[in-house]
Amino acid sequence: MLASIGYAAAYTGVGIALLTLGFVVLDLLTPGRLGRHIHEQRSVNVGIVLAAAFLGQGLVIFAAIWTNATSGFGHALLYTVVFGVLGVVLQAVAFLVLDLLTPGRLGSHVTEVGFHPASLVLAAAQLSVAAVVVASIWP
């Protein structure tokens, strides 16, 4: 039982680190500070996009752990880190591609205080990229 608790703590630590990495990358892709947009300006757009990014990353982390847990703790933890970082990178690429394909600056649209439909499109892109990564992990 103690080993399982240790594994859970390690996976959770890696998961939180990967979610933090995703937050930092999204923060770099958008103007201003995400924390301020959410907590001070109460931007629903940022909340939608960040929630989708977190859900997508969580699914990638879950799939990496779930599909590799029987191959040994170290192996599964490594897969979790590798696919988690890959998920963050590919979500950032999707953001940049969508920014190129749409008029204006996507980062500015999704940080507006008033609702902007671009936040839903970006959220869908974040979840879709995560689904592709999950499908690549799942046997």
Secondary structure, DSSP 8 states (H G I E B T S, - for coil): -HHHHHHHHHHHHHHHHHHHHHHHHHHHHSSS-HHHHHHTS--HHHHHHHHHHHHHHHHHHHHHHHHHGGG-HHHHHHHHHHHHHHHHHHHHHHHHHHHHHSSS-HHHHHT-SS--THHHHHHHHHHHHHHHHHHHH--
